[in-house]
């Protein structure tokens, strides 16, 4: 009995096409976003509510106590506090939107579609890549809405075109890192409810940093945590870019955190996706 051994490149029908498969998965996630616009509105609504609360309800009191901590060294007040708090709200928008990524991943896991994808002749990486790209597009839309609302309530950035371009690139890096972390959290969740709760600390970290008040006003233990947690250098970098203030080493520290979170999230997501059911 003879055995036939195939040599040369595999037939086109047996080859994987990661880019084409990723584009297909991206279209699937964009269609889901259009089918469930209420989720996008809910994720955007939370940062908008916090923005209105802190500017109009608490802005007068908190702004008066900022003094020289206000970007640009302006005197405190509601208008100046809007400039101070807007970068934290922008970061909260990213954190809130990627929470939807964990929910979408958990829905796919619990409904069995991920199991089906594992049996199909598609590049495995495309399933997760489609979620990541779709979430980043959704985040860009959410950021545009929240920044527009911030401008309406008194946010007055002084950044030039170059600083705005740097801000956009920096926000893409932050979003990319947090999206991959949320992809892992969505896979590890046993239910959609759990997936909606696991990324919740991402929404709380701006409160435990320099997002709403300077870290100097905090007790010693909390101040230490606020100064060394990842969201503080991210907020300070955004604040410096948008208000044309010096950012010092915050940008490099923030980008290092983004690289660590993105790599850890990617490796964790890949391991979870490739595991046996």
DOMARFI-504858 format. One record per residue (C-alpha): residue number from 1; z, y, x. Coordinates in Angstrom, 1 decimal. Each point is the difference from the previous one (the first is absolute). Layout:
BEGIN
(torke NUM (Z Y X)),
...
END
This chain:
BEGIN
(torke 1 (0.0 0.0 0.0)),
(torke 2 (-1.0 3.4 1.4)),
(torke 3 (1.8 3.3 -0.5)),
(torke 4 (-1.9 3.3 -0.3)),
(torke 5 (1.6 2.9 1.8)),
(torke 6 (-1.0 3.5 -1.1)),
(torke 7 (-0.6 2.5 2.7)),
(torke 8 (-0.8 3.7 0.1)),
(torke 9 (1.2 2.7 -2.4)),
(torke 10 (1.3 -1.0 -3.5)),
(torke 11 (-2.3 0.5 -2.9)),
(torke 12 (0.2 3.4 -1.7)),
(torke 13 (1.6 -1.6 -3.1)),
(torke 14 (2.9 -1.2 2.1)),
(torke 15 (0.8 3.1 2.0)),
(torke 16 (2.8 2.4 -0.9)),
(torke 17 (-0.9 3.7 -0.6)),
(torke 18 (3.3 1.9 0.4)),
(torke 19 (-1.6 3.4 -0.6)),
(torke 20 (-1.9 -1.0 -3.1)),
(torke 21 (2.9 -2.0 -1.4)),
(torke 22 (2.4 3.0 0.7)),
(torke 23 (-2.4 2.3 -1.9)),
(torke 24 (0.0 -2.4 -2.9)),
(torke 25 (3.8 -0.1 -0.1)),
(torke 26 (0.2 3.8 0.3)),
(torke 27 (-2.2 0.3 -3.1)),
(torke 28 (2.2 -2.4 -1.8)),
(torke 29 (3.1 2.1 0.8)),
(torke 30 (-1.7 3.2 -0.9)),
(torke 31 (-1.0 -1.4 -3.4)),
(torke 32 (3.6 -1.1 -0.5)),
(torke 33 (1.1 3.6 0.8)),
(torke 34 (-2.5 1.3 -2.6)),
(torke 35 (1.1 -2.6 -2.5)),
(torke 36 (3.7 0.9 0.3)),
(torke 37 (0.1 3.8 0.5)),
(torke 38 (3.5 0.1 -1.3)),
(torke 39 (1.3 -1.6 3.2)),
(torke 40 (-1.6 2.8 2.1)),
(torke 41 (1.5 2.7 -2.3)),
(torke 42 (3.4 -1.6 0.2)),
(torke 43 (-0.1 -0.2 3.8)),
(torke 44 (-1.1 3.6 0.2)),
(torke 45 (2.4 1.2 -2.7)),
(torke 46 (3.1 -0.9 2.0)),
(torke 47 (-0.7 2.4 3.0)),
(torke 48 (-1.1 2.7 -2.4)),
(torke 49 (3.3 -0.2 -2.0)),
(torke 50 (2.0 0.1 3.3)),
(torke 51 (-2.1 3.0 1.1)),
(torke 52 (0.7 1.9 -3.2)),
(torke 53 (3.7 -0.9 0.0)),
(torke 54 (0.7 1.1 3.6)),
(torke 55 (-2.1 3.2 -0.1)),
(torke 56 (0.9 1.3 -3.5)),
(torke 57 (3.5 -1.5 -0.6)),
(torke 58 (1.5 -0.3 3.5)),
(torke 59 (-2.3 2.2 2.0)),
(torke 60 (1.9 3.2 -0.4)),
(torke 61 (3.3 -1.5 1.1)),
(torke 62 (-1.3 -2.3 2.8)),
(torke 63 (-2.4 2.7 1.2)),
(torke 64 (2.7 2.6 0.3)),
(torke 65 (1.9 -2.3 2.4)),
(torke 66 (-2.9 -0.8 2.3)),
(torke 67 (-0.1 3.4 1.7)),
(torke 68 (-1.8 -0.4 3.4)),
(torke 69 (-0.9 -3.7 -0.8)),
(torke 70 (-2.8 1.2 -2.3)),
(torke 71 (-3.5 -0.6 1.5)),
(torke 72 (-1.1 3.2 1.7)),
(torke 73 (3.6 1.4 0.2)),
(torke 74 (-0.3 1.6 -3.4)),
(torke 75 (3.0 0.9 -2.1)),
(torke 76 (1.2 -2.7 -2.3)),
(torke 77 (-0.9 -0.1 -3.7)),
(torke 78 (-2.0 -2.0 -2.6)),
(torke 79 (-3.4 1.0 1.4)),
(torke 80 (1.0 -0.8 3.6)),
(torke 81 (1.7 -3.3 -1.1)),
(torke 82 (-3.3 -1.1 -1.5)),
(torke 83 (-1.5 0.2 3.5)),
(torke 84 (2.9 -2.0 1.4)),
(torke 85 (0.0 -2.8 -2.6)),
(torke 86 (-3.7 -0.4 -0.5)),
(torke 87 (-0.5 -2.3 3.1)),
(torke 88 (2.7 -2.3 -1.2)),
(torke 89 (-1.6 -0.2 -3.5)),
(torke 90 (-3.4 -0.7 1.7)),
(torke 91 (1.6 -2.9 1.9)),
(torke 92 (1.7 -1.2 -3.2)),
(torke 93 (-3.5 -0.1 -1.6)),
(torke 94 (-1.2 -2.4 2.6)),
(torke 95 (3.1 -2.2 -0.4)),
(torke 96 (-0.3 0.0 -3.8)),
(torke 97 (-3.7 -0.9 0.0)),
(torke 98 (0.3 -2.9 2.5)),
(torke 99 (2.7 -1.3 -2.4)),
(torke 100 (-2.9 -0.7 -2.3)),
(torke 101 (-1.6 -2.1 2.7)),
(torke 102 (3.0 -2.3 0.1)),
(torke 103 (-0.2 -0.3 -3.8)),
(torke 104 (-3.8 -0.8 0.1)),
(torke 105 (0.5 -2.6 2.6)),
(torke 106 (2.9 -1.6 -1.9)),
(torke 107 (-2.2 -0.1 -3.2)),
(torke 108 (-2.7 -1.9 1.9)),
(torke 109 (2.5 -2.4 1.5)),
(torke 110 (1.7 -0.8 -3.3)),
(torke 111 (-3.2 -0.2 -2.0)),
(torke 112 (-1.5 -2.6 2.4)),
(torke 113 (-3.0 2.0 1.1)),
(torke 114 (1.1 -0.1 3.7)),
(torke 115 (0.0 -3.8 -0.2)),
(torke 116 (-3.5 0.1 -1.3)),
(torke 117 (-1.1 2.4 2.7)),
(torke 118 (1.4 -2.4 2.6)),
(torke 119 (-2.4 -2.7 -1.2)),
(torke 120 (-3.1 2.2 -0.1)),
(torke 121 (-2.4 0.4 2.9)),
(torke 122 (0.9 3.5 0.9)),
(torke 123 (1.7 1.6 3.0)),
(torke 124 (3.7 -0.2 -0.6)),
(torke 125 (0.6 3.4 1.6)),
(torke 126 (-2.2 1.6 -2.7)),
(torke 127 (2.6 -0.7 -2.8)),
(torke 128 (2.7 2.1 1.7)),
(torke 129 (-2.5 2.5 1.4)),
(torke 130 (-1.2 0.8 -3.5)),
(torke 131 (3.5 0.7 -1.1)),
(torke 132 (0.7 2.2 3.0)),
(torke 133 (-3.2 2.1 -0.3)),
(torke 134 (0.4 0.3 -3.8)),
(torke 135 (3.6 1.2 0.4)),
(torke 136 (-1.0 2.6 2.7)),
(torke 137 (-2.6 1.4 -2.4)),
(torke 138 (2.5 0.1 -2.8)),
(torke 139 (2.5 1.8 2.4)),
(torke 140 (-2.6 2.6 0.9)),
(torke 141 (-0.5 0.8 -3.7)),
(torke 142 (3.7 0.2 -0.6)),
(torke 143 (0.5 2.3 3.0)),
(torke 144 (-2.7 2.3 -1.2)),
(torke 145 (1.8 0.3 -3.4)),
(torke 146 (3.5 0.5 1.4)),
(torke 147 (-1.2 2.6 2.6)),
(torke 148 (-1.8 1.8 -2.8)),
(torke 149 (3.2 0.1 -2.1)),
(torke 150 (2.0 1.1 3.1)),
(torke 151 (-2.4 3.0 0.5)),
(torke 152 (0.5 0.9 -3.7)),
(torke 153 (3.8 0.1 0.3)),
(torke 154 (0.0 2.2 3.2)),
(torke 155 (-0.8 -2.2 3.0)),
(torke 156 (-1.8 2.3 2.4)),
(torke 157 (-1.1 -1.9 3.2)),
(torke 158 (-1.2 2.1 2.9)),
(torke 159 (-1.9 -2.7 1.8)),
(torke 160 (-3.6 0.7 1.2)),
(torke 161 (-3.0 -2.4 -0.4)),
(torke 162 (0.9 -1.9 3.1)),
(torke 163 (3.6 -0.5 -1.1)),
(torke 164 (-1.1 -1.2 -3.4)),
(torke 165 (-2.4 -2.5 1.6)),
(torke 166 (2.9 -1.2 2.2)),
(torke 167 (2.2 -0.2 -3.1)),
(torke 168 (-2.6 -2.1 -1.8)),
(torke 169 (-0.3 -2.4 2.9)),
(torke 170 (3.7 -0.3 0.4)),
(torke 171 (0.5 -0.8 -3.7)),
(torke 172 (-2.7 -2.7 0.3)),
(torke 173 (2.0 -1.6 2.8)),
(torke 174 (3.2 0.2 -2.0)),
(torke 175 (-1.6 -1.5 -3.1)),
(torke 176 (-1.7 -2.8 2.0)),
(torke 177 (3.4 -1.0 1.5)),
(torke 178 (1.9 0.1 -3.3)),
(torke 179 (-2.8 -1.8 -1.9)),
(torke 180 (0.1 -3.0 2.3)),
(torke 181 (3.8 -0.1 -0.4)),
(torke 182 (-0.4 0.0 -3.8)),
(torke 183 (-2.6 -2.7 0.2)),
(torke 184 (2.6 -2.2 1.7)),
(torke 185 (2.7 0.9 -2.5)),
(torke 186 (-2.3 -0.8 -2.9)),
(torke 187 (-0.7 -3.5 1.4)),
(torke 188 (3.6 -0.8 0.6)),
(torke 189 (1.0 1.1 -3.5)),
(torke 190 (0.5 -2.8 -2.6)),
(torke 191 (-0.9 2.3 -2.9)),
(torke 192 (-1.5 3.3 -0.9)),
(torke 193 (3.4 1.5 -0.7)),
(torke 194 (1.2 -1.0 3.5)),
(torke 195 (-3.1 1.5 1.5)),
(torke 196 (0.7 3.4 -1.7)),
(torke 197 (3.5 0.0 1.4)),
(torke 198 (-0.5 -1.1 3.6)),
(torke 199 (-1.8 3.1 1.2)),
(torke 200 (2.6 2.3 -1.8)),
(torke 201 (1.7 0.8 3.3)),
(torke 202 (-3.1 1.8 1.2)),
(torke 203 (0.6 2.5 -2.8)),
(torke 204 (3.6 0.5 1.0)),
(torke 205 (-0.5 0.6 3.8)),
(torke 206 (-1.3 3.6 -0.4)),
(torke 207 (3.3 0.8 -1.7)),
(torke 208 (1.9 -1.5 3.0)),
(torke 209 (-2.0 2.1 2.5)),
(torke 210 (-1.1 3.5 0.4)),
(torke 211 (-2.2 0.1 -3.1)),
(torke 212 (2.3 2.0 -2.3)),
(torke 213 (2.7 1.5 2.3)),
(torke 214 (0.3 0.4 3.7)),
(torke 215 (1.7 -2.9 1.8)),
(torke 216 (2.5 2.5 1.5)),
(torke 217 (1.6 0.4 -3.4)),
(torke 218 (0.8 -3.7 -0.2)),
(torke 219 (3.2 -1.9 1.0)),
(torke 220 (-0.1 -1.5 3.5)),
(torke 221 (-0.8 -3.6 -1.0)),
(torke 222 (-2.7 0.9 -2.5)),
(torke 223 (-1.4 2.6 2.4)),
(torke 224 (-0.4 -2.6 2.7)),
(torke 225 (-1.9 -2.3 -2.4)),
(torke 226 (-2.1 2.9 -1.4)),
(torke 227 (-1.1 1.0 3.5)),
(torke 228 (-1.0 -3.4 1.2)),
(torke 229 (-1.6 -1.5 -3.2)),
(torke 230 (-3.8 -0.1 0.0)),
(torke 231 (-0.6 2.4 -2.9)),
(torke 232 (1.7 3.0 1.7)),
(torke 233 (-2.6 0.4 2.8)),
(torke 234 (-2.7 -0.6 -2.5)),
(torke 235 (1.3 2.8 -2.3)),
(torke 236 (0.5 2.3 2.9)),
(torke 237 (-3.5 -0.6 1.3)),
(torke 238 (-1.5 0.7 -3.5)),
(torke 239 (2.1 3.1 -0.3)),
(torke 240 (-1.0 1.3 3.4)),
(torke 241 (-3.7 -0.7 -0.6)),
(torke 242 (-0.1 1.6 -3.5)),
(torke 243 (2.1 3.1 0.9)),
(torke 244 (-1.5 0.5 3.5)),
(torke 245 (3.4 -0.6 1.7)),
(torke 246 (0.7 -1.9 3.3)),
(torke 247 (0.4 -3.7 -0.5)),
(torke 248 (1.2 -1.0 3.5)),
(torke 249 (0.3 -3.7 0.5)),
(torke 250 (0.1 -0.8 -3.7)),
(torke 251 (-3.7 -0.8 -0.3)),
(torke 252 (0.2 -2.7 2.8)),
(torke 253 (3.2 -1.5 -1.4)),
(torke 254 (-1.5 0.0 -3.5)),
(torke 255 (-3.3 -1.7 1.1)),
(torke 256 (2.0 -2.6 2.0)),
(torke 257 (1.9 -0.8 -3.2)),
(torke 258 (-3.2 -0.3 -1.9)),
(torke 259 (-1.5 -2.3 2.6)),
(torke 260 (3.1 -2.3 0.0)),
(torke 261 (0.1 -0.1 -3.8)),
(torke 262 (-3.7 -0.6 -0.4)),
(torke 263 (0.0 -2.8 2.6)),
(torke 264 (3.1 -1.7 -1.5)),
(torke 265 (-1.4 0.4 -3.5)),
(torke 266 (-3.4 -1.5 1.0)),
(torke 267 (1.4 -3.0 1.8)),
(torke 268 (2.6 -0.6 -2.7)),
(torke 269 (-2.7 0.2 -2.7)),
(torke 270 (-2.4 -2.2 1.9)),
(torke 271 (2.7 -2.7 0.5)),
(torke 272 (1.0 0.1 -3.7)),
(torke 273 (-3.6 -0.2 -1.2)),
(torke 274 (-0.9 -2.9 2.2)),
(torke 275 (3.0 -2.0 -1.0)),
(torke 276 (-0.4 -3.1 -2.2)),
(torke 277 (1.0 0.4 -3.7)),
END
